[in-house]
Amino acid sequence: QVQLVESGGGKVQSGGSLKLSCRPSESSLESLEAYAIGWVRQAPGKSREGLSCISSDGSGTWYSDYVKGRFTTSRDNYKNSVYLQMNNLKPEDTGTYYCASCWYGVGEYEYDDYGQGTQVTVSS
């Protein structure tokens, strides 16, 4: 189990960009290098939605159809960090963004070890 901390959220206008970061918590001795890491969004009043997953070595990525072409996930294992670059943001992208460990389960990507989340607000 890995403890994760997200950062980089904020308020932006429609069409703008933000870059989120995910790192192990300060109290964690874990290295992210052993984990595939994904990003999950929870919009107000809705359930969590998986957005992406990047393999442990960064060689493979998956994106949901909703963010494909707008969001890019990457990682720097030397910096023990995973990122989500979000471009062309829309008001419906508003929500709390979590990083989490990820894997391909039965027909879909699954997530665990969520961080505390970082808030993203996109205004029109």
Disulfide bonds with the S-S distance in Angstrom:
Cys22-Cys99 2.13
Cys53-Cys102 1.99
